[in-house]
Amino acid sequence: MNEPLRPLTLGEILDRTAQLYRSRFLLFLGISVIPTGVVVVLACLAGLVVAWWSAAGAGSMPEEAGYVLVAIFCICVALVALPVLLAASALAMAAMSHAVSRVHLGQTTTIRDAYKSVWRKGWRYMGLTLLEGILIGGVPFAIYILLVILIAGGAIFARASGMGNIAGVGLFIMAVVLFVIAIVVYVFYMLIRLSLVFPACVVEQVGVWPAIKRSWDLSDGSKGRILLLYVLVGLLGWLLSMGITLPLLIIFTLLIGSGNPQHAQAASIAIIFISYGSSFAVQALVRPVYGIAQVLFYYDQRIRKEGFDIEWMMQQAGMAVAPTPAPQAAPLAASGRTAAPGNPFVPAPEPPQDVEFPQASKPTSPESGESQ
């Protein structure tokens, strides 16, 4: 879109998000479908293995051996699926940021070009996704472990001091309530602060930690708008999920209540597949909304804090001075001159040339008649 860059309100950002999504629907949906498709494929493979085990393998060995095999299977799935999901999600978020940035600045791109542009820095984006997950989810998990230890210690102390089980239950409920409130506040705060890491990392081509710092600085002063964006997009996803699954669940519930056992069994299996399939479809449809809005917030914050709109106008007008390319060593070799010591791109100074001075005339004797 070739609209001039300027500071936008939240309503204008949402309107621009809808315009970009509608105008490039296949582009953004195609980028978003790839990680969702990876999840669907892995889930189908795991489901087929479980179905085969239930039909053929469960009765062919002892129950203890079956539990061991199930545990090994879950570990293998985790070891294979988690890295694959991490890579697919990281590349998809980076490709989404790249595509939205180009479209927002009036340029063109394709699904292939978006993924190709971020493929070379894939490890960087995977590390950024992993660190973001640790900051958002790892810290609450550590707090949860600490809370469990404190609750256990408090319950032991309450019983040892004779306060009884009522005091222990009250302590447990109070601790759980405080824990839930603290975790919700922390998660939303970190989501807001880290919401611009991928646009900063992709657009500015910086490392993982500089991208986190940039997101932390740029999100300052706009936390309320970003929080409202997350709430609205989450509500949109919930409405889409209800709009897809609720009519189907009503239909299959009527089939289950018809009294036919075959229809009931088939409807039960269909409900499971429809529920998971609809959740995957909703994720694929909603993920571009997050990606587009995050990039628009990134540019809006840069315009407000750094005057990016003026910088972009100067670049479009050709007023920005591009960095001069480094001179190549090939012309030196072609000219036959050598390079200066320590710098192969600077020619060595030429040696001084021999200067011929005119020789003084020899004095002649008066007898010769020649002038002296």
C-alpha positions as CSV (number, residue, x, y, z in Angstrom):
1,M,0.0,0.0,0.0
2,N,1.4,3.4,-1.0
3,E,-0.3,5.4,1.7
4,P,2.0,8.0,3.4
5,L,3.4,7.0,6.7
6,R,2.1,8.8,9.8
7,P,1.2,8.1,13.4
8,L,-1.9,5.9,13.7
9,T,-4.5,5.4,16.4
10,L,-5.5,2.0,17.5
11,G,-8.7,2.1,15.4
12,E,-6.6,3.1,12.3
13,I,-4.1,0.2,13.0
14,L,-7.0,-2.2,13.2
15,D,-8.5,-0.8,10.0
16,R,-5.1,-1.0,8.2
17,T,-4.7,-4.5,9.4
18,A,-8.0,-5.6,7.9
19,Q,-7.2,-3.8,4.6
20,L,-3.8,-5.5,4.3
21,Y,-5.2,-8.9,5.2
22,R,-8.1,-8.6,2.7
23,S,-5.9,-7.3,-0.1
24,R,-3.2,-10.0,0.4
25,F,-5.3,-12.8,1.9
26,L,-3.7,-15.7,0.0
27,L,-0.2,-14.4,0.8
28,F,-0.6,-14.1,4.5
29,L,-2.8,-17.2,4.8
30,G,-0.2,-19.2,2.8
31,I,2.5,-18.1,5.2
32,S,0.4,-19.0,8.2
33,V,-0.8,-22.4,7.0
34,I,2.7,-24.0,6.9
35,P,3.2,-24.3,10.7
36,T,-0.4,-25.2,11.1
37,G,0.0,-28.0,8.5
38,V,3.1,-29.2,10.3
39,V,1.0,-29.6,13.5
40,V,-1.7,-31.4,11.6
41,V,0.7,-33.8,10.1
42,L,2.4,-34.6,13.4
43,A,-1.0,-35.0,15.1
44,C,-2.2,-37.4,12.4
45,L,0.9,-39.5,12.6
46,A,0.6,-39.8,16.4
47,G,-3.1,-40.6,16.1
48,L,-2.4,-43.4,13.6
49,V,0.2,-44.9,15.8
50,V,-2.1,-44.8,18.8
51,A,-5.0,-46.3,16.7
52,W,-2.7,-49.1,15.5
53,W,-1.6,-49.8,19.1
54,S,-5.1,-49.9,20.3
55,A,-6.2,-52.3,17.5
56,A,-3.2,-54.6,17.3
57,G,-0.4,-54.1,19.7
58,A,-2.1,-53.6,23.0
59,G,-3.1,-57.2,23.5
60,S,0.2,-58.8,22.2
61,M,2.4,-58.0,25.3
62,P,2.1,-57.5,29.0
63,E,0.6,-54.4,30.4
64,E,3.9,-53.2,32.0
65,A,5.7,-53.5,28.7
66,G,2.9,-51.5,27.0
67,Y,3.3,-48.7,29.5
68,V,7.1,-48.6,28.8
69,L,6.5,-48.5,25.1
70,V,3.9,-45.7,25.4
71,A,6.4,-43.7,27.5
72,I,9.2,-44.2,24.9
73,F,6.8,-43.2,22.1
74,C,5.8,-40.0,23.9
75,I,9.5,-39.1,24.5
76,C,10.3,-39.7,20.8
77,V,7.4,-37.6,19.7
78,A,8.5,-34.8,22.0
79,L,12.1,-35.0,20.8
80,V,11.0,-34.9,17.1
81,A,7.9,-32.7,17.2
82,L,9.1,-29.9,19.5
83,P,12.2,-28.9,17.3
84,V,10.1,-29.2,14.1
85,L,7.3,-27.0,15.6
86,L,9.8,-24.5,16.9
87,A,11.5,-24.2,13.5
88,A,8.2,-24.0,11.6
89,S,6.8,-21.4,14.0
90,A,9.9,-19.3,14.0
91,L,10.2,-19.2,10.2
92,A,6.5,-18.5,9.8
93,M,6.7,-15.5,12.2
94,A,9.8,-14.1,10.5
95,A,8.3,-14.6,7.0
96,M,5.1,-12.9,8.1
97,S,7.0,-9.9,9.5
98,H,9.0,-9.7,6.2
99,A,5.9,-9.9,4.0
100,V,3.9,-7.4,6.0
101,S,6.8,-4.9,6.1
102,R,7.2,-5.0,2.3
103,V,3.5,-4.8,1.6
104,H,3.0,-1.9,4.1
105,L,5.8,0.0,2.5
106,G,4.3,-0.4,-1.0
107,Q,6.6,-3.3,-2.2
108,T,5.7,-6.7,-3.5
109,T,6.6,-10.2,-2.3
110,T,5.4,-13.8,-2.5
111,I,5.2,-16.7,-0.1
112,R,8.4,-18.3,-1.5
113,D,10.3,-15.0,-1.4
114,A,9.2,-14.4,2.2
115,Y,10.4,-17.8,3.4
116,K,13.5,-17.6,1.2
117,S,14.5,-14.2,2.7
118,V,14.4,-15.5,6.3
119,W,15.8,-19.0,5.6
120,R,19.4,-18.0,5.9
121,K,18.8,-16.5,9.4
122,G,16.7,-19.4,10.5
123,W,18.8,-20.3,13.6
124,R,18.6,-16.7,14.8
125,Y,14.8,-16.7,14.6
126,M,14.6,-20.1,16.3
127,G,16.7,-18.8,19.1
128,L,14.5,-15.7,19.4
129,T,11.4,-17.9,19.6
130,L,13.0,-20.1,22.2
131,L,14.1,-17.2,24.3
132,E,10.8,-15.6,24.0
133,G,9.1,-18.8,25.2
134,I,11.4,-19.0,28.1
135,L,10.8,-15.5,29.2
136,I,7.0,-15.8,28.9
137,G,6.4,-19.4,29.9
138,G,9.6,-20.6,31.7
139,V,9.5,-18.0,34.5
140,P,5.9,-18.8,35.4
141,F,6.8,-22.5,35.5
142,A,9.7,-21.8,37.8
143,I,7.3,-19.8,40.0
144,Y,4.9,-22.7,40.0
145,I,7.5,-25.1,41.2
146,L,8.4,-22.6,44.0
147,L,4.8,-22.2,44.9
148,V,4.2,-26.0,45.2
149,I,7.2,-26.2,47.5
150,L,5.9,-23.3,49.6
151,I,2.4,-24.8,49.8
152,A,3.8,-28.1,50.8
153,G,5.9,-26.5,53.5
154,G,3.0,-24.4,54.7
155,A,0.7,-27.4,54.9
156,I,3.3,-29.3,56.9
157,F,3.9,-26.3,59.2
158,A,0.1,-25.9,59.7
159,R,-0.4,-29.5,60.6
160,A,2.6,-29.6,62.9
161,S,1.5,-26.4,64.7
162,G,-2.0,-27.9,65.3
163,M,-3.9,-25.4,63.1
164,G,-5.7,-28.3,61.4
165,N,-6.6,-29.1,57.8
166,I,-8.9,-26.0,57.5
167,A,-6.0,-23.6,57.8
168,G,-4.0,-25.7,55.3
169,V,-6.8,-25.6,52.8
170,G,-7.3,-21.9,53.3
171,L,-3.6,-21.3,52.8
172,F,-3.6,-23.4,49.7
173,I,-6.6,-21.5,48.1
174,M,-5.1,-18.1,48.9
175,A,-1.7,-19.1,47.4
176,V,-3.4,-20.5,44.3
177,V,-5.4,-17.3,43.8
178,L,-2.4,-15.1,44.3
179,F,-0.4,-17.3,41.9
180,V,-3.0,-17.1,39.2
181,I,-3.2,-13.3,39.4
182,A,0.5,-12.9,39.4
183,I,1.0,-15.2,36.4
184,V,-1.7,-13.6,34.4
185,V,-0.3,-10.1,35.0
186,Y,3.3,-11.3,34.2
187,V,2.3,-13.2,31.0
188,F,0.4,-10.2,29.6
189,Y,3.1,-7.8,30.6
190,M,5.8,-9.9,28.9
191,L,3.6,-10.4,25.8
192,I,3.3,-6.7,25.5
193,R,7.0,-6.0,26.0
194,L,8.1,-8.7,23.6
195,S,5.4,-8.1,20.9
196,L,7.7,-6.3,18.6
197,V,10.8,-8.6,18.7
198,F,10.2,-10.3,15.3
199,P,9.5,-7.1,13.4
200,A,12.6,-5.5,15.0
201,C,14.8,-8.6,14.3
202,V,13.6,-9.0,10.7
203,V,13.4,-5.4,9.5
204,E,16.5,-4.1,11.3
205,Q,18.5,-7.4,10.9
206,V,19.7,-7.4,14.5
207,G,20.5,-10.3,16.8
208,V,18.3,-11.9,19.4
209,W,19.2,-9.8,22.4
210,P,19.3,-6.5,20.5
211,A,15.8,-7.3,19.1
212,I,14.5,-7.9,22.6
213,K,15.9,-4.6,23.7
214,R,14.4,-2.8,20.7
215,S,11.0,-4.3,21.4
216,W,11.2,-3.3,25.1
217,D,12.1,0.3,24.1
218,L,9.6,0.6,21.3
219,S,6.7,-0.8,23.3
220,D,7.2,1.7,26.0
221,G,4.3,4.2,26.0
222,S,2.0,2.0,24.0
223,K,1.4,-0.9,26.3
224,G,-2.3,-0.2,26.7
225,R,-3.0,-0.2,23.0
226,I,-1.0,-3.4,22.5
227,L,-2.9,-5.1,25.3
228,L,-6.2,-4.1,23.8
229,L,-5.1,-5.5,20.5
230,Y,-4.3,-8.9,22.1
231,V,-7.8,-8.9,23.8
232,L,-9.6,-8.0,20.6
233,V,-7.7,-10.6,18.5
234,G,-8.2,-13.2,21.2
235,L,-11.9,-12.5,21.2
236,L,-12.0,-12.7,17.4
237,G,-10.4,-16.1,17.5
238,W,-12.9,-17.3,20.1
239,L,-15.8,-16.1,18.0
240,L,-14.5,-17.9,14.9
241,S,-13.9,-21.1,16.9
242,M,-17.4,-21.0,18.3
243,G,-18.9,-20.2,14.9
244,I,-17.2,-23.2,13.3
245,T,-17.5,-25.8,16.0
246,L,-20.9,-25.1,17.6
247,P,-23.1,-25.9,14.6
248,L,-21.1,-29.0,13.9
249,L,-21.3,-30.2,17.5
250,I,-25.1,-29.6,17.4
251,I,-25.4,-31.8,14.3
252,F,-23.3,-34.6,15.6
253,T,-25.0,-34.5,19.0
254,L,-28.3,-35.1,17.2
255,L,-26.7,-38.0,15.4
256,I,-25.5,-39.5,18.7
257,G,-29.0,-39.2,20.2
258,S,-30.7,-40.9,17.3
259,G,-30.2,-44.3,18.9
260,N,-28.1,-46.0,16.3
261,P,-24.8,-47.3,17.8
262,Q,-22.9,-47.1,14.6
263,H,-23.9,-43.5,14.0
264,A,-23.1,-42.7,17.6
265,Q,-19.5,-44.1,17.4
266,A,-18.9,-42.5,14.0
267,A,-20.2,-39.2,15.3
268,S,-18.0,-39.4,18.4
269,I,-14.9,-39.9,16.3
270,A,-16.0,-37.1,13.9
271,I,-16.5,-34.7,16.8
272,I,-12.9,-35.2,17.9
273,F,-11.5,-34.7,14.4
274,I,-13.8,-31.7,13.7
275,S,-12.8,-30.1,17.0
276,Y,-9.1,-30.4,16.4
277,G,-9.4,-29.4,12.7
278,S,-11.4,-26.3,13.5
279,S,-8.9,-25.2,16.1
280,F,-6.1,-25.6,13.5
281,A,-8.1,-23.7,10.9
282,V,-8.8,-20.9,13.4
283,Q,-5.1,-20.6,14.2
284,A,-4.2,-20.4,10.6
285,L,-6.8,-17.6,10.0
286,V,-6.0,-15.6,13.2
287,R,-2.2,-15.8,13.1
288,P,-1.9,-13.3,10.2
289,V,-3.9,-10.7,12.2
290,Y,-1.4,-10.8,15.0
291,G,1.5,-10.6,12.5
292,I,0.1,-7.7,10.6
293,A,-0.9,-5.7,13.6
294,Q,2.5,-6.3,15.3
295,V,4.4,-4.9,12.2
296,L,2.1,-1.9,12.0
297,F,2.7,-1.2,15.7
298,Y,6.4,-1.5,15.1
299,Y,6.4,1.1,12.4
300,D,4.0,3.3,14.3
301,Q,6.2,3.3,17.3
302,R,9.3,4.1,15.2
303,I,7.4,7.0,13.6
304,R,6.4,8.4,17.0
305,K,9.8,7.9,18.7
306,E,12.3,8.1,15.8
307,G,10.7,10.0,13.0
308,F,10.8,7.0,10.6
309,D,8.2,8.6,8.3
310,I,10.6,11.5,7.5
311,E,13.5,9.0,7.1
312,W,11.4,7.0,4.7
313,M,10.4,10.1,2.7
314,M,14.0,11.1,2.3
315,Q,15.0,7.6,1.1
316,Q,12.2,7.6,-1.4
317,A,13.3,11.1,-2.7
318,G,16.8,9.9,-3.0
319,M,18.1,12.3,-0.4
320,A,19.6,9.6,1.9
321,V,23.2,9.0,1.2
322,A,23.8,5.3,0.6
323,P,27.0,3.8,2.1
324,T,29.8,3.8,-0.4
325,P,30.9,0.3,-1.4
326,A,34.4,-0.8,-0.4
327,P,36.9,-0.6,-3.3
328,Q,37.9,-3.8,-4.9
329,A,41.4,-5.2,-5.2
330,A,41.0,-6.2,-8.8
331,P,41.7,-2.8,-10.4
332,L,45.1,-2.7,-8.5
333,A,46.1,-6.0,-10.0
334,A,45.0,-4.9,-13.4
335,S,47.0,-1.7,-13.2
336,G,50.1,-3.5,-12.0
337,R,50.4,-1.5,-8.8
338,T,50.8,-3.1,-5.4
339,A,48.7,-2.6,-2.3
340,A,49.8,-0.8,0.8
341,P,51.0,-2.9,3.8
342,G,48.1,-3.9,6.1
343,N,45.3,-2.8,3.6
344,P,44.9,-4.7,0.4
345,F,42.4,-2.1,-1.0
346,V,44.7,1.0,-0.8
347,P,47.4,1.3,-3.3
348,A,50.9,1.8,-2.1
349,P,52.5,5.2,-2.8
350,E,54.5,5.3,-6.0
351,P,58.3,5.5,-5.6
352,P,59.9,8.8,-6.4
353,Q,61.0,9.2,-10.0
354,D,64.6,10.0,-10.9
355,V,64.9,13.7,-11.9
356,E,67.6,14.7,-14.3
357,F,69.1,18.1,-13.6
358,P,70.9,20.0,-16.4
359,Q,74.7,19.7,-16.1
360,A,76.7,22.9,-15.5
361,S,78.9,24.0,-18.5
362,K,82.6,23.5,-18.0
363,P,84.7,26.7,-17.9
364,T,87.0,27.1,-20.9
365,S,90.4,28.7,-21.0
366,P,90.9,32.1,-22.6
367,E,93.2,30.6,-25.1
368,S,90.4,28.6,-26.7
369,G,88.4,31.7,-27.5
370,E,85.3,30.2,-26.1
371,S,83.2,32.1,-23.6
372,Q,83.3,31.0,-20.1
